[in-house]
Amino acid sequence: MTYRRKILVLIVLLGSLLGVYFVYTFYAVFFQDNTRFAQKSQVVYIRTGTDLSTLVTQLAPYLKSPDNFVLAAQKKGYATRIRSGKYVLSQGSSNNDLINTLRAQSQTVLVRFNNQERLEDLAGRLAGQLEPDSLDYLSTFRSTDFLKDKPFNAENALAMYLPNTYEFYWDTSAAAFCTRMWSEYQRFWNDTRLEKAQALGLTPEQVIALAAIVQKESVQKEERPKVAGVYLNRLKRGMKLQADPTVIYALKQNTQNFDTLIKRVLYKDLTIRSPYNTYRNKGIPPGPITMPDLDAITAVLNPEEHRFLYFVADPSRPGYHAFASSLTAHNRNKQKYVQWVNAQKIYR
């Protein structure tokens, strides 16, 4: 074999080896399994504004070769187009698969909330389920620009957030969340519910504020229409609601300690100066003292018709109440309750 021919053969061999190397590298970078988690899938949350370096640091525990992921991301144009959201990575995925997932398969999450007493509580609850932090939510909840064209203010804004389970993208902004909740609120208050509220002489916001009291008064859902009937009877007669839960709320608001557990309202508590103290003020408080369940709202819109004006906890039926249409009968029921409370040594 001549010298020239040997050179040609060597060049061919080197070219073949380089070709094999490049093919293998291309395959390894784009199509070889690059996951190293044992379970079938791995959920990752990518925050808004994440860059490639931060993302690779976040994904490194789940990748066999972070460097290959970087190469693939750069070649596929993903490095500068990272999208926030919740993503589910599948075991055995190649970088090509991973990037396709991260590029276009953001997942939704189920958001649940109920029984929050304040906007602060709701903000904290949401911050544990979606990307924005509690301060983002609070700022939007109280934004004058957001509230100005709606029937809400700082006192009753909690009424707009109806407890339920909702589907959102994880990176939904606080503003977008609130806009969606306003739409849900409008959808809930359909013509039928609006007509029922109007028949009671109440606005939707007043219905929710009253429902919050009803919910606090009775944990028994089947009893709530009867409790609602009592309060509506009192309103019709121009009587004060005299609801203990509103006094408890006023006490908590006064101390700014909403973790306080108050089992018994004392006579001295009834004098606290607060727009929420229904022993001092007539009518419905300026806002809800908690986020009422939908069934409590339904109870107010569909109250039981009766003549009762009073009720007190019934010691013989824990969780239920004894109702009365006269003050004399109520005082008899109340005496039984006070004797029971004292026997239980509940002094606060």
Secondary structure, 3 states (H helix, E strand, C coil): CCHHHHHHHHHHHHHHHHHHHHHHHHHHHHCCECECCCCCEEEEEECCCCCHHHHHHHHHHHECCHHHHHHHHHHCCCCCCCCCEEEEEECCCEHHHHHHHHHHCCEEEEEEECCCCCHHHHHHHHHCCCCCCHHHHHHHHCCHHHHCCCCCCCCCHHHHCCCEEEEEECCCCHHHHHHHHHHHHHHHCCHHHHHHHHHCCCCHHHHHHHHHHHHHHCCCHHHHHHHHHHHHHHHHCCCCCCCHHHHHHHHHHHHCCCCCCCCCCCHHHHHCCCCCCCCCCCCCCCCCCCCCCHHHHHHHHCCCCCCCCEEEECCCCCCCEEEECCHHHHHHHHHHHHHHHHHCCCCC
